[in-house]
Amino acid sequence: MTTSLSFGGLASGLDTTAIINALVGAEAIPITLEEGKQATEEAKLSLMSNFEGLVKTLQDKADEMKSISTFLSHIVTPSTEGYANFTVTGAPTAGSHTLEVLALAAAEKWGSNGFADPDTTQLDGGSISFDYGGTAYSVVVDPASSTLNDIASAINAQAGDAVSATVINTGTDLSPSYELVMTGKDTGEDFALENMNVTGFGNGPLDFGSSPLVAASNASLVVDGLTVERSDNDFSGVVPGITIDAIAVTNTPITFGVTVDQDAVKEKMKEFIDAYNAVSSFIQVQSRFSEDDGAEGELFGDKILQTVNSKLYSGFIAADPSAVIADTEGYSAISLLGLEIDQNGNLTMDEEEFGEKLSGNIELFADFFGNETTGAFAKLSGELDYLLDSTGTDFNGDPLDGLFAIRKEGLNSKISDFKDRIEDMNYRLDKFEGALVTKYAALEVLMAKLQVQGNAVDNLSSLGLSS
C-alpha cells in the first residue's frame, strides 16, 4: 500500500494524510489476520517436513537392520596372524574352524634373455604370439621401433588386456642385463600364456626360452579338512558368511573363531533407539497442552501425530500374545530382551539384560529382530511405508501418496489459498486508498476555492462595495 499523493489539509486544516492512513489501516486489519494464518500454515508445513525427516531416518535405521546379516556383527579371530584376512559378508555361524594355506594363486610370468641396452639397440622388428584365456594374440613390432622398451610398449598397446610387459635390469649398474618380462593379468591355471612363439628380432635375438619363470597356478586351502581351489586368493562360500583372503602359505594348520560382536550390535541398537526417540520426542512436544499456555506445538491436534505414534507401537513395541504364551526362553517381545518404553514414551535399553539375551540363544535373538519377514525391524519399516511411500493405487491405477505427502499437499494448498486471498485483498485495499486520496484531494480543492471566494467577499466588504 502506498499513498500516491501526500498533502496535509492546506485548505481544510484537516490532517488528511493521517485520516487516510487511519482508514486504510482499519481496512488492512483483515489482511494482517490472513497473513498470520498463512504464517501459521507455513510453520506447520516446516514442522511437517522436519517430522517426515525424523520418521524417514528411523525407517532407514530399521532398514539397515531388517536382515540377520546386517543386524548381527561378527568378529573373526585367527590363532596366528599373517596367513589370511577374513571378511564377514553375511550371517556366519559362531564357531571355530581350522585352516591351511597350501598354495597361493600365481600369474604366469615369462622372461627373455638379457640385453645391455634397452633404449637404443634396435632388434630389427618381429612378432610375438601367444594364447591367453582362450584368445589368440599376435603383437607386431616395427623394425624402426624395436628396442626392448619399444617391444614392451607394443605388447602393452596391442595385448594389454591380457598381459603386462616390463623391462627389468636383473644385472648391476656396471654390468646391466635388461630382460623383457611378460606377466599375465589374471592368476590361476586357466590363465597360462600358451603357445609362446617369437619370430624375427634377429639382431638380438629375442628369446623367452621354453618354460615360464612362474607358471600360472591356483590357490589351495584346506578348511576344516576340506580342500578347495580358486583361481585367485579370495575364497568365498567355503565358510558361509565369511570370505577368506589367503596371503601366505602356512607351515602348520591354524584356527580361526567366529563370534558375535556384542559391542557392535549394542551400538547399532543405540543408534536405532536415538532415531526412535527423536520421533517420539517430537510427538510429545507437539502434543503438549497447558491451561496457562495452551497448545505448545503448531501441530497440536493434528491426526498425523497420533497415527505415527500408533505405527511405532504396532510396528515395534506391540507383542504377539500367542507368541509370548508359546515362548519358553523369553525371546518374543522387546520387554523380554532389555528394551522398554519409559513414562515419557521414549525407548530405553538395559545394556546388561540386552547383553545377557544376546549371549543366550543367538538364533532366537537374531530372528526376533532381523527376520526379513517377521522381525521387529522389518515390521516397523513396513508400518512406516504407509506414512512415507505410496499406499497403493487408485481406481485408475495411479499411485496413492503416503500420509506425509497428503498432509503437506493440503498445507501447501491452504498456503496458496491464503496468498491468493491476501493478493486480492491488497489489490482492493490499494483501490480503496486511491479512492480516499482522490476524494480528500477534491475536498481540499473545493475548500481552497471557497476560501478564495470568501476572501474576495471580505475584500469587497472592506471597500464598502458590498450590498
C-alpha positions as a Markdown table, in Angstrom:
| # | Residue | x | y | z |
|---|---|---|---|---|
| 1 | Met | 0.0 | 0.0 | 0.0 |
| 2 | Thr | 1.4 | 3.4 | -1.0 |
| 3 | Thr | -0.2 | 6.8 | -0.9 |
| 4 | Ser | 0.0 | 8.4 | -4.3 |
| 5 | Leu | -0.5 | 11.9 | -3.1 |
| 6 | Ser | 0.7 | 13.5 | 0.1 |
| 7 | Phe | -0.9 | 16.6 | 1.5 |
| 8 | Gly | -1.8 | 18.0 | 4.9 |
| 9 | Gly | -5.1 | 19.8 | 4.8 |
| 10 | Leu | -3.7 | 23.1 | 3.5 |
| 11 | Ala | -7.2 | 24.4 | 2.7 |
| 12 | Ser | -9.4 | 22.4 | 5.1 |
| 13 | Gly | -7.0 | 22.5 | 8.1 |
| 14 | Leu | -7.5 | 18.7 | 8.5 |
| 15 | Asp | -4.6 | 16.2 | 8.7 |
| 16 | Thr | -5.9 | 14.4 | 5.7 |
| 17 | Thr | -2.9 | 12.1 | 5.4 |
| 18 | Ala | -3.4 | 10.9 | 8.9 |
| 19 | Ile | -7.1 | 10.3 | 8.2 |
| 20 | Ile | -6.4 | 8.3 | 5.1 |
| 21 | Asn | -3.7 | 6.2 | 6.8 |
| 22 | Ala | -6.1 | 5.5 | 9.7 |
| 23 | Leu | -8.9 | 4.4 | 7.4 |
| 24 | Val | -6.5 | 2.3 | 5.3 |
| 25 | Gly | -5.1 | 0.8 | 8.4 |
| 26 | Ala | -8.5 | -0.2 | 9.6 |
| 27 | Glu | -9.3 | -1.8 | 6.3 |
| 28 | Ala | -5.9 | -3.6 | 6.4 |
| 29 | Ile | -6.7 | -5.5 | 9.6 |
| 30 | Pro | -8.3 | -8.5 | 7.8 |
| 31 | Ile | -5.2 | -8.7 | 5.7 |
| 32 | Thr | -3.0 | -8.9 | 8.8 |
| 33 | Leu | -5.2 | -11.6 | 10.2 |
| 34 | Glu | -4.9 | -13.6 | 6.9 |
| 35 | Glu | -1.1 | -13.1 | 6.9 |
| 36 | Gly | -1.0 | -14.5 | 10.4 |
| 37 | Lys | -3.0 | -17.5 | 9.3 |
| 38 | Gln | -0.7 | -18.0 | 6.4 |
| 39 | Ala | 2.4 | -17.8 | 8.7 |
| 40 | Thr | 0.8 | -20.4 | 10.9 |
| 41 | Glu | 0.3 | -22.8 | 8.0 |
| 42 | Glu | 3.8 | -22.2 | 6.8 |
| 43 | Ala | 5.1 | -23.1 | 10.3 |
| 44 | Lys | 3.1 | -26.3 | 10.2 |
| 45 | Leu | 4.5 | -27.1 | 6.8 |
| 46 | Ser | 8.0 | -26.6 | 8.1 |
| 47 | Leu | 7.4 | -28.8 | 11.1 |
| 48 | Met | 5.7 | -31.4 | 9.0 |
| 49 | Ser | 8.8 | -31.6 | 6.8 |
| 50 | Asn | 11.0 | -31.9 | 9.9 |
| 51 | Phe | 8.7 | -34.6 | 11.2 |
| 52 | Glu | 8.8 | -36.5 | 8.0 |
| 53 | Gly | 12.6 | -36.4 | 8.0 |
| 54 | Leu | 12.8 | -37.8 | 11.5 |
| 55 | Val | 10.4 | -40.7 | 10.5 |
| 56 | Lys | 12.5 | -41.3 | 7.4 |
| 57 | Thr | 15.7 | -41.5 | 9.4 |
| 58 | Leu | 14.0 | -44.0 | 11.7 |
| 59 | Gln | 12.9 | -46.1 | 8.8 |
| 60 | Asp | 16.4 | -46.0 | 7.3 |
| 61 | Lys | 17.8 | -47.3 | 10.6 |
| 62 | Ala | 15.2 | -50.1 | 10.6 |
| 63 | Asp | 16.0 | -51.0 | 7.0 |
| 64 | Glu | 19.7 | -51.2 | 7.9 |
| 65 | Met | 19.0 | -54.0 | 10.4 |
| 66 | Lys | 16.0 | -55.8 | 9.0 |
| 67 | Ser | 18.0 | -58.8 | 8.0 |
| 68 | Ile | 20.1 | -61.0 | 10.3 |
| 69 | Ser | 23.2 | -60.4 | 8.2 |
| 70 | Thr | 23.0 | -56.7 | 8.7 |
| 71 | Phe | 21.6 | -56.7 | 12.3 |
| 72 | Leu | 24.3 | -59.0 | 13.8 |
| 73 | Ser | 28.0 | -58.1 | 13.6 |
| 74 | His | 30.7 | -60.8 | 13.9 |
| 75 | Ile | 34.4 | -60.9 | 14.7 |
| 76 | Val | 36.8 | -63.4 | 13.1 |
| 77 | Thr | 39.8 | -64.1 | 15.3 |
| 78 | Pro | 42.7 | -66.2 | 13.8 |
| 79 | Ser | 45.1 | -68.1 | 16.1 |
| 80 | Thr | 48.0 | -66.7 | 14.1 |
| 81 | Glu | 48.1 | -63.5 | 12.1 |
| 82 | Gly | 49.6 | -63.1 | 8.7 |
| 83 | Tyr | 48.3 | -66.1 | 6.7 |
| 84 | Ala | 44.8 | -64.9 | 5.8 |
| 85 | Asn | 42.5 | -62.0 | 6.1 |
| 86 | Phe | 38.8 | -62.6 | 7.0 |
| 87 | Thr | 35.8 | -60.5 | 5.9 |
| 88 | Val | 32.3 | -61.0 | 7.2 |
| 89 | Thr | 30.0 | -60.8 | 4.2 |
| 90 | Gly | 26.8 | -62.4 | 5.5 |
| 91 | Ala | 25.5 | -64.1 | 8.7 |
| 92 | Pro | 28.1 | -66.7 | 9.7 |
| 93 | Thr | 27.5 | -69.3 | 12.4 |
| 94 | Ala | 29.6 | -68.8 | 15.5 |
| 95 | Gly | 32.2 | -71.5 | 16.0 |
| 96 | Ser | 35.8 | -72.5 | 15.4 |
| 97 | His | 37.5 | -73.6 | 12.2 |
| 98 | Thr | 40.8 | -74.9 | 11.0 |
| 99 | Leu | 42.8 | -73.5 | 8.1 |
| 100 | Glu | 45.8 | -74.5 | 6.0 |
| 101 | Val | 47.0 | -72.3 | 3.1 |
| 102 | Leu | 48.7 | -74.9 | 0.8 |
| 103 | Ala | 49.4 | -72.5 | -2.1 |
| 104 | Leu | 48.8 | -69.0 | -3.3 |
| 105 | Ala | 47.4 | -68.2 | -6.7 |
| 106 | Ala | 50.1 | -67.1 | -9.2 |
| 107 | Ala | 50.0 | -65.3 | -12.6 |
| 108 | Glu | 52.1 | -66.7 | -15.4 |
| 109 | Lys | 55.4 | -64.8 | -16.0 |
| 110 | Trp | 57.8 | -65.2 | -18.9 |
| 111 | Gly | 61.3 | -63.6 | -19.1 |
| 112 | Ser | 63.5 | -63.0 | -22.1 |
| 113 | Asn | 67.3 | -63.3 | -22.4 |
| 114 | Gly | 69.3 | -60.2 | -21.1 |
| 115 | Phe | 70.4 | -57.1 | -23.1 |
| 116 | Ala | 72.9 | -54.4 | -22.1 |
| 117 | Asp | 70.9 | -51.6 | -23.6 |
| 118 | Pro | 67.1 | -51.3 | -23.6 |
| 119 | Asp | 66.8 | -47.9 | -25.3 |
| 120 | Thr | 69.0 | -47.7 | -28.3 |
| 121 | Thr | 69.6 | -51.1 | -29.8 |
| 122 | Gln | 67.1 | -51.9 | -32.5 |
| 123 | Leu | 66.3 | -55.7 | -32.7 |
| 124 | Asp | 65.1 | -55.4 | -36.3 |
| 125 | Gly | 61.4 | -56.0 | -35.5 |
| 126 | Gly | 59.3 | -59.1 | -35.5 |
| 127 | Ser | 56.2 | -60.6 | -33.8 |
| 128 | Ile | 55.3 | -62.3 | -30.5 |
| 129 | Ser | 52.3 | -64.6 | -30.4 |
| 130 | Phe | 50.6 | -66.5 | -27.6 |
| 131 | Asp | 47.2 | -67.8 | -26.4 |
| 132 | Tyr | 45.7 | -66.4 | -23.2 |
| 133 | Gly | 42.4 | -67.2 | -21.6 |
| 134 | Gly | 41.1 | -68.8 | -24.8 |
| 135 | Thr | 42.1 | -65.9 | -27.0 |
| 136 | Ala | 45.0 | -65.8 | -29.5 |
| 137 | Tyr | 47.2 | -62.7 | -29.5 |
| 138 | Ser | 49.9 | -61.6 | -32.0 |
| 139 | Val | 52.0 | -58.5 | -31.3 |
| 140 | Val | 53.7 | -57.0 | -34.3 |
| 141 | Val | 56.8 | -54.7 | -33.7 |
| 142 | Asp | 58.0 | -52.2 | -36.3 |
| 143 | Pro | 61.8 | -52.7 | -37.1 |
| 144 | Ala | 62.3 | -48.9 | -36.8 |
| 145 | Ser | 60.9 | -49.0 | -33.2 |
| 146 | Ser | 62.2 | -52.3 | -31.9 |
| 147 | Thr | 64.3 | -51.6 | -28.8 |
| 148 | Leu | 63.5 | -53.7 | -25.7 |
| 149 | Asn | 61.4 | -50.8 | -24.3 |
| 150 | Asp | 59.7 | -50.4 | -27.7 |
| 151 | Ile | 58.7 | -54.0 | -27.7 |
| 152 | Ala | 57.3 | -53.7 | -24.2 |
| 153 | Ser | 55.3 | -50.7 | -25.2 |
| 154 | Ala | 54.0 | -52.6 | -28.3 |
| 155 | Ile | 52.9 | -55.6 | -26.1 |
| 156 | Asn | 51.1 | -53.3 | -23.7 |
| 157 | Ala | 49.4 | -51.4 | -26.5 |
| 158 | Gln | 48.3 | -54.5 | -28.5 |
| 159 | Ala | 47.7 | -57.1 | -25.8 |
| 160 | Gly | 47.4 | -55.0 | -22.6 |
| 161 | Asp | 44.1 | -56.6 | -21.6 |
| 162 | Ala | 45.9 | -60.0 | -21.3 |
| 163 | Val | 49.5 | -59.3 | -20.2 |
| 164 | Ser | 51.7 | -56.6 | -18.7 |
| 165 | Ala | 55.2 | -56.1 | -20.2 |
| 166 | Thr | 58.0 | -54.5 | -18.3 |
| 167 | Val | 61.8 | -54.2 | -18.8 |
| 168 | Ile | 63.8 | -55.2 | -15.7 |
| 169 | Asn | 67.5 | -54.9 | -15.0 |
| 170 | Thr | 68.4 | -58.3 | -13.5 |
| 171 | Gly | 72.2 | -57.3 | -13.5 |
| 172 | Thr | 74.0 | -54.5 | -11.9 |
| 173 | Asp | 74.6 | -50.9 | -12.7 |
| 174 | Leu | 78.1 | -51.7 | -14.0 |
| 175 | Ser | 77.1 | -54.9 | -15.7 |
| 176 | Pro | 73.4 | -54.5 | -16.7 |
| 177 | Ser | 71.2 | -57.2 | -18.1 |
| 178 | Tyr | 67.8 | -56.0 | -19.1 |
| 179 | Glu | 65.1 | -58.6 | -19.6 |
| 180 | Leu | 61.7 | -58.3 | -21.1 |
| 181 | Val | 59.1 | -59.7 | -18.7 |
| 182 | Met | 55.6 | -60.6 | -19.7 |
| 183 | Thr | 53.1 | -61.2 | -16.8 |
| 184 | Gly | 49.5 | -62.4 | -17.2 |
| 185 | Lys | 46.9 | -60.1 | -15.9 |
| 186 | Asp | 45.0 | -62.9 | -14.1 |
| 187 | Thr | 46.0 | -65.6 | -11.7 |
| 188 | Gly | 45.1 | -69.3 | -11.9 |
| 189 | Glu | 45.8 | -72.2 | -14.1 |
| 190 | Asp | 43.2 | -71.1 | -16.6 |
| 191 | Phe | 45.3 | -68.1 | -17.5 |
| 192 | Ala | 48.6 | -69.5 | -18.7 |
| 193 | Leu | 50.5 | -68.0 | -21.6 |
| 194 | Glu | 50.4 | -70.9 | -24.0 |
| 195 | Asn | 51.9 | -71.4 | -27.5 |
| 196 | Met | 54.5 | -68.7 | -27.0 |
| 197 | Asn | 56.2 | -68.0 | -30.3 |
| 198 | Val | 58.7 | -65.4 | -31.3 |
| 199 | Thr | 59.6 | -64.6 | -34.9 |
| 200 | Gly | 62.1 | -62.0 | -36.2 |
| 201 | Phe | 64.2 | -59.9 | -33.8 |
| 202 | Gly | 67.3 | -61.3 | -35.5 |
| 203 | Asn | 69.5 | -58.5 | -34.1 |
| 204 | Gly | 69.0 | -60.0 | -30.6 |
| 205 | Pro | 68.0 | -62.5 | -31.0 |
| 206 | Leu | 65.0 | -62.1 | -28.6 |
| 207 | Asp | 64.3 | -65.4 | -26.8 |
| 208 | Phe | 61.9 | -66.4 | -24.0 |
| 209 | Gly | 63.0 | -69.9 | -23.6 |
| 210 | Ser | 60.8 | -73.0 | -23.4 |
| 211 | Ser | 59.2 | -72.5 | -20.0 |
| 212 | Pro | 57.9 | -69.6 | -17.9 |
| 213 | Leu | 59.7 | -68.0 | -15.0 |
| 214 | Val | 56.5 | -68.6 | -12.9 |
| 215 | Ala | 53.7 | -70.9 | -14.0 |
| 216 | Ala | 50.1 | -69.9 | -13.6 |
| 217 | Ser | 48.7 | -71.8 | -10.6 |
| 218 | Asn | 45.6 | -71.9 | -8.4 |
| 219 | Ala | 45.4 | -71.0 | -4.7 |
| 220 | Ser | 44.6 | -74.0 | -2.5 |
| 221 | Leu | 43.2 | -74.1 | 1.1 |
| 222 | Val | 42.2 | -76.8 | 3.5 |
| 223 | Val | 39.3 | -75.6 | 5.7 |
| 224 | Asp | 38.0 | -78.0 | 8.3 |
| 225 | Gly | 39.5 | -80.8 | 6.3 |
| 226 | Leu | 38.0 | -79.8 | 3.0 |
| 227 | Thr | 40.5 | -78.9 | 0.2 |
| 228 | Val | 39.4 | -76.2 | -2.1 |
| 229 | Glu | 41.0 | -74.4 | -5.0 |
| 230 | Arg | 40.4 | -71.0 | -6.6 |
| 231 | Ser | 42.0 | -69.1 | -9.5 |
| 232 | Asp | 42.7 | -66.2 | -7.1 |
| 233 | Asn | 43.4 | -65.9 | -3.4 |
| 234 | Asp | 39.8 | -64.9 | -2.5 |
| 235 | Phe | 37.7 | -67.8 | -1.1 |
| 236 | Ser | 34.0 | -67.1 | -0.5 |
| 237 | Gly | 31.4 | -69.7 | 0.2 |
| 238 | Val | 33.8 | -72.1 | 2.0 |
| 239 | Val | 32.6 | -70.9 | 5.4 |
| 240 | Pro | 29.1 | -69.4 | 5.0 |
| 241 | Gly | 29.1 | -65.6 | 5.6 |
| 242 | Ile | 32.9 | -65.2 | 5.5 |
| 243 | Thr | 35.4 | -64.5 | 2.7 |
| 244 | Ile | 38.9 | -65.7 | 3.3 |
| 245 | Asp | 41.7 | -63.9 | 1.5 |
| 246 | Ala | 44.9 | -66.1 | 1.6 |
| 247 | Ile | 48.1 | -64.1 | 1.9 |
| 248 | Ala | 50.8 | -66.6 | 2.9 |
| 249 | Val | 51.4 | -70.4 | 2.9 |
| 250 | Thr | 51.0 | -71.8 | 6.4 |
| 251 | Asn | 53.7 | -74.1 | 7.9 |
| 252 | Thr | 51.1 | -75.8 | 10.2 |
| 253 | Pro | 47.3 | -75.5 | 10.4 |
| 254 | Ile | 45.9 | -72.5 | 12.2 |
| 255 | Thr | 42.4 | -72.0 | 13.7 |
| 256 | Phe | 40.0 | -69.1 | 13.5 |
| 257 | Gly | 37.0 | -68.4 | 15.6 |
| 258 | Val | 33.8 | -66.7 | 14.7 |
| 259 | Thr | 31.9 | -64.8 | 17.4 |
| 260 | Val | 29.2 | -62.2 | 17.6 |
| 261 | Asp | 30.5 | -58.7 | 18.2 |
| 262 | Gln | 28.2 | -57.7 | 21.1 |
| 263 | Asp | 29.5 | -54.2 | 21.3 |
| 264 | Ala | 28.8 | -53.5 | 17.7 |
| 265 | Val | 25.3 | -54.9 | 18.0 |
| 266 | Lys | 24.6 | -52.7 | 21.0 |
| 267 | Glu | 26.0 | -49.7 | 19.2 |
| 268 | Lys | 23.6 | -50.4 | 16.3 |
| 269 | Met | 20.7 | -50.7 | 18.7 |
| 270 | Lys | 21.6 | -47.4 | 20.4 |
| 271 | Glu | 21.6 | -45.6 | 17.1 |
| 272 | Phe | 18.2 | -47.0 | 16.3 |
| 273 | Ile | 17.0 | -46.0 | 19.8 |
| 274 | Asp | 18.2 | -42.4 | 19.2 |
| 275 | Ala | 16.3 | -42.3 | 15.9 |
| 276 | Tyr | 13.2 | -43.8 | 17.5 |
| 277 | Asn | 13.3 | -41.3 | 20.4 |
| 278 | Ala | 13.7 | -38.3 | 18.1 |
| 279 | Val | 10.4 | -39.2 | 16.5 |
| 280 | Ser | 8.8 | -39.9 | 19.9 |
| 281 | Ser | 10.1 | -36.6 | 21.4 |
| 282 | Phe | 8.7 | -34.6 | 18.5 |
| 283 | Ile | 5.3 | -36.1 | 19.0 |
| 284 | Gln | 5.4 | -35.4 | 22.8 |
| 285 | Val | 6.4 | -31.7 | 22.3 |
| 286 | Gln | 3.8 | -31.1 | 19.6 |
| 287 | Ser | 1.1 | -32.8 | 21.8 |
| 288 | Arg | 1.7 | -30.8 | 25.0 |
| 289 | Phe | -1.1 | -28.5 | 26.3 |
| 290 | Ser | -1.5 | -26.5 | 29.5 |
| 291 | Glu | -4.3 | -24.3 | 30.8 |
| 292 | Asp | -1.9 | -21.3 | 31.1 |
| 293 | Asp | -0.1 | -21.6 | 27.8 |
| 294 | Gly | -2.5 | -23.6 | 25.7 |
| 295 | Ala | -1.0 | -25.8 | 22.9 |
| 296 | Glu | 2.8 | -25.8 | 22.8 |
| 297 | Gly | 3.2 | -27.1 | 19.3 |
| 298 | Glu | 1.8 | -25.8 | 16.0 |
| 299 | Leu | 0.8 | -29.4 | 15.1 |
| 300 | Phe | -1.2 | -29.8 | 18.3 |
| 301 | Gly | -4.3 | -31.9 | 17.4 |
| 302 | Asp | -3.1 | -32.9 | 14.0 |
| 303 | Lys | -4.1 | -36.6 | 13.5 |
| 304 | Ile | -0.7 | -37.4 | 12.0 |
| 305 | Leu | 0.8 | -37.3 | 15.5 |
| 306 | Gln | -1.5 | -40.0 | 16.7 |
| 307 | Thr | -1.1 | -42.0 | 13.5 |
| 308 | Val | 2.7 | -42.0 | 13.7 |
| 309 | Asn | 2.6 | -42.9 | 17.4 |
| 310 | Ser | 0.3 | -45.8 | 16.6 |
| 311 | Lys | 2.6 | -47.1 | 13.9 |
| 312 | Leu | 5.6 | -47.0 | 16.3 |
| 313 | Tyr | 3.6 | -49.1 | 18.8 |
| 314 | Ser | 2.2 | -51.6 | 16.3 |
| 315 | Gly | 5.4 | -51.9 | 14.3 |
| 316 | Phe | 7.9 | -52.3 | 17.1 |
| 317 | Ile | 6.5 | -52.2 | 20.6 |
| 318 | Ala | 3.4 | -54.4 | 20.5 |
| 319 | Ala | 3.9 | -58.1 | 21.3 |
| 320 | Asp | 2.1 | -61.1 | 19.7 |
| 321 | Pro | 0.2 | -62.6 | 22.7 |
| 322 | Ser | 0.2 | -66.1 | 21.1 |
| 323 | Ala | 4.0 | -65.9 | 20.6 |
| 324 | Val | 4.5 | -64.8 | 24.2 |
| 325 | Ile | 2.4 | -67.6 | 25.5 |
| 326 | Ala | 4.3 | -70.2 | 23.5 |
| 327 | Asp | 7.7 | -68.7 | 24.3 |
| 328 | Thr | 9.7 | -70.7 | 26.8 |
| 329 | Glu | 13.0 | -68.9 | 26.5 |
| 330 | Gly | 12.0 | -65.2 | 26.6 |
| 331 | Tyr | 12.6 | -64.0 | 23.0 |
| 332 | Ser | 9.1 | -63.0 | 21.9 |
| 333 | Ala | 8.9 | -59.3 | 23.0 |
| 334 | Ile | 11.2 | -56.3 | 23.3 |
| 335 | Ser | 10.4 | -56.1 | 27.0 |
| 336 | Leu | 12.0 | -59.5 | 27.4 |
| 337 | Leu | 15.1 | -58.5 | 25.6 |
| 338 | Gly | 16.3 | -55.5 | 27.6 |
| 339 | Leu | 14.2 | -52.8 | 25.8 |
| 340 | Glu | 11.2 | -50.9 | 27.2 |
| 341 | Ile | 9.2 | -47.7 | 26.8 |
| 342 | Asp | 9.6 | -45.3 | 29.7 |
| 343 | Gln | 6.9 | -43.0 | 31.1 |
| 344 | Asn | 7.7 | -40.3 | 28.6 |
| 345 | Gly | 7.2 | -42.6 | 25.6 |
| 346 | Asn | 10.9 | -43.0 | 24.9 |
| 347 | Leu | 12.7 | -46.3 | 24.1 |
| 348 | Thr | 15.4 | -47.3 | 26.6 |
| 349 | Met | 17.8 | -50.2 | 26.8 |
| 350 | Asp | 19.1 | -52.2 | 29.8 |
| 351 | Glu | 22.5 | -53.0 | 28.5 |
| 352 | Glu | 23.1 | -55.8 | 31.0 |
| 353 | Glu | 19.8 | -57.6 | 30.2 |
| 354 | Phe | 20.3 | -56.9 | 26.5 |
| 355 | Gly | 23.8 | -58.4 | 26.6 |
| 356 | Glu | 22.6 | -61.5 | 28.5 |
| 357 | Lys | 19.9 | -62.2 | 25.9 |
| 358 | Leu | 22.5 | -61.7 | 23.1 |
| 359 | Ser | 24.8 | -64.2 | 24.8 |
| 360 | Gly | 22.0 | -66.7 | 25.2 |
| 361 | Asn | 20.1 | -68.1 | 22.2 |
| 362 | Ile | 21.6 | -66.0 | 19.4 |
| 363 | Glu | 19.4 | -67.7 | 16.8 |
| 364 | Leu | 16.1 | -66.6 | 18.5 |
| 365 | Phe | 17.6 | -63.2 | 19.4 |
| 366 | Ala | 18.6 | -62.5 | 15.8 |
| 367 | Asp | 15.3 | -63.9 | 14.4 |
| 368 | Phe | 13.2 | -61.7 | 16.6 |
| 369 | Phe | 14.9 | -58.5 | 15.4 |
| 370 | Gly | 16.3 | -59.4 | 12.0 |
| 371 | Asn | 14.0 | -61.8 | 10.3 |
| 372 | Glu | 13.3 | -60.3 | 6.9 |
| 373 | Thr | 9.6 | -61.1 | 7.1 |
| 374 | Thr | 8.5 | -61.2 | 10.7 |
| 375 | Gly | 11.4 | -59.4 | 12.5 |
| 376 | Ala | 10.8 | -56.3 | 14.6 |
| 377 | Phe | 12.8 | -54.0 | 12.2 |
| 378 | Ala | 11.0 | -55.4 | 9.1 |
| 379 | Lys | 7.6 | -54.9 | 10.7 |
| 380 | Leu | 8.4 | -51.3 | 11.7 |
| 381 | Ser | 9.7 | -50.4 | 8.3 |
| 382 | Gly | 6.6 | -51.8 | 6.7 |
| 383 | Glu | 4.3 | -49.7 | 9.0 |
| 384 | Leu | 6.3 | -46.6 | 8.2 |
| 385 | Asp | 5.8 | -47.2 | 4.5 |
| 386 | Tyr | 2.2 | -46.1 | 5.0 |
| 387 | Leu | 3.5 | -42.7 | 6.1 |
| 388 | Leu | 6.3 | -42.2 | 3.7 |
| 389 | Asp | 5.6 | -44.1 | 0.5 |
| 390 | Ser | 2.8 | -44.9 | -1.8 |
| 391 | Thr | -0.1 | -46.7 | -0.1 |
| 392 | Gly | -1.3 | -48.5 | -3.2 |
| 393 | Thr | -3.1 | -47.3 | -6.3 |
| 394 | Asp | -6.4 | -45.6 | -7.0 |
| 395 | Phe | -9.2 | -46.8 | -9.3 |
| 396 | Asn | -7.2 | -45.5 | -12.3 |
| 397 | Gly | -4.1 | -47.4 | -11.3 |
| 398 | Asp | -2.2 | -44.3 | -10.3 |
| 399 | Pro | -0.1 | -44.5 | -7.1 |
| 400 | Leu | -1.6 | -43.1 | -3.9 |
| 401 | Asp | 0.6 | -40.8 | -1.8 |
| 402 | Gly | 1.8 | -41.6 | 1.7 |
| 403 | Leu | 0.3 | -39.7 | 4.6 |
| 404 | Phe | 3.0 | -37.2 | 4.9 |
| 405 | Ala | 2.8 | -36.3 | 1.2 |
| 406 | Ile | -1.0 | -35.9 | 1.6 |
| 407 | Arg | -0.7 | -33.6 | 4.6 |
| 408 | Lys | 2.0 | -31.4 | 3.0 |
| 409 | Glu | -0.1 | -31.2 | -0.1 |
| 410 | Gly | -3.1 | -30.0 | 2.0 |
| 411 | Leu | -0.9 | -27.4 | 3.8 |
| 412 | Asn | 0.6 | -26.1 | 0.6 |
| 413 | Ser | -3.0 | -25.8 | -0.8 |
| 414 | Lys | -4.0 | -23.7 | 2.2 |
| 415 | Ile | -0.9 | -21.5 | 1.9 |
| 416 | Ser | -1.6 | -21.0 | -1.8 |
| 417 | Asp | -5.3 | -20.0 | -1.0 |
| 418 | Phe | -4.1 | -17.5 | 1.7 |
| 419 | Lys | -1.6 | -16.0 | -0.8 |
| 420 | Asp | -4.4 | -15.6 | -3.4 |
| 421 | Arg | -6.8 | -14.0 | -0.9 |
| 422 | Ile | -4.1 | -11.7 | 0.5 |
| 423 | Glu | -3.1 | -10.6 | -3.0 |
| 424 | Asp | -6.8 | -9.9 | -3.8 |
| 425 | Met | -7.3 | -8.0 | -0.6 |
| 426 | Asn | -4.2 | -5.9 | -1.1 |
| 427 | Tyr | -5.5 | -5.1 | -4.6 |
| 428 | Arg | -8.8 | -3.9 | -3.2 |
| 429 | Leu | -7.1 | -2.0 | -0.4 |
| 430 | Asp | -4.9 | -0.2 | -3.0 |
| 431 | Lys | -8.1 | 0.8 | -4.8 |
| 432 | Phe | -9.7 | 1.9 | -1.6 |
| 433 | Glu | -6.7 | 4.0 | -0.7 |
| 434 | Gly | -6.6 | 5.6 | -4.1 |
| 435 | Ala | -10.3 | 6.5 | -3.9 |
| 436 | Leu | -9.7 | 8.1 | -0.5 |
| 437 | Val | -6.8 | 10.2 | -1.8 |
| 438 | Thr | -8.9 | 11.3 | -4.8 |
| 439 | Lys | -11.8 | 12.3 | -2.5 |
| 440 | Tyr | -9.7 | 14.2 | 0.0 |
| 441 | Ala | -7.8 | 15.9 | -2.7 |
| 442 | Ala | -11.1 | 17.0 | -4.3 |
| 443 | Leu | -12.2 | 18.3 | -0.8 |
| 444 | Glu | -9.0 | 20.3 | -0.5 |
| 445 | Val | -9.5 | 21.8 | -3.9 |
| 446 | Leu | -13.1 | 22.7 | -3.1 |
| 447 | Met | -12.1 | 24.2 | 0.2 |
| 448 | Ala | -9.4 | 26.2 | -1.4 |
| 449 | Lys | -11.9 | 27.6 | -3.9 |
| 450 | Leu | -14.4 | 28.5 | -1.1 |
| 451 | Gln | -11.6 | 30.2 | 0.8 |
| 452 | Val | -10.7 | 32.3 | -2.3 |
| 453 | Gln | -14.3 | 33.3 | -2.8 |
| 454 | Gly | -14.6 | 34.1 | 0.9 |
| 455 | Asn | -11.5 | 36.2 | 0.8 |
| 456 | Ala | -12.9 | 38.1 | -2.2 |
| 457 | Val | -16.1 | 38.8 | -0.4 |
| 458 | Asp | -14.2 | 40.1 | 2.6 |
| 459 | Asn | -12.2 | 42.4 | 0.4 |
| 460 | Leu | -15.2 | 43.9 | -1.2 |
| 461 | Ser | -16.8 | 44.4 | 2.1 |
| 462 | Ser | -13.8 | 46.3 | 3.4 |
| 463 | Leu | -14.1 | 48.7 | 0.4 |
| 464 | Gly | -17.8 | 49.4 | 1.1 |
| 465 | Leu | -18.9 | 47.7 | -2.1 |
| 466 | Ser | -21.0 | 45.0 | -0.6 |
| 467 | Ser | -24.8 | 45.5 | -0.8 |
